[in-house]
Amino acid sequence: MEERLNPVGWVKSPKTKPHRSTAAQQAVEIQQTLYDATKQPKLAANVLAQVARAWCEIVDTRRVLAMKPAPKPIDVAQFNAAKVKRRQPSTGPTDTPDG
């Protein structure tokens, strides 16, 4: 029996995990290696900090590979302005001795 070709003219090889690219699989493996590195006893604090930074980079890389947008930053000034408005005293009627 002859193998059928798709309209482009080549046969696509089947992937074992069609939903995940090779780069994404590698990123997951690197992330697992970083996780395993944190479990070592007597790990210096600066090494843990480097592992944490690398973890954040891998998370961003996985997000980019999955083509998902970056989360929007939180505008802290907006929340601070709302708190200031709530704390201001009301400008209602005041009692004056003028009468």
Secondary structure, 3 states (H helix, E strand, C coil): CCCCCCCCCCCCCCCCCCCCCHHHHHHHHHHHHHHHHHCCCCCCHHHHHHHHHHHHHHHHHHHHHCCCCCCCCCCHHHHHHHHHHHHCCCCCCCCCCCC
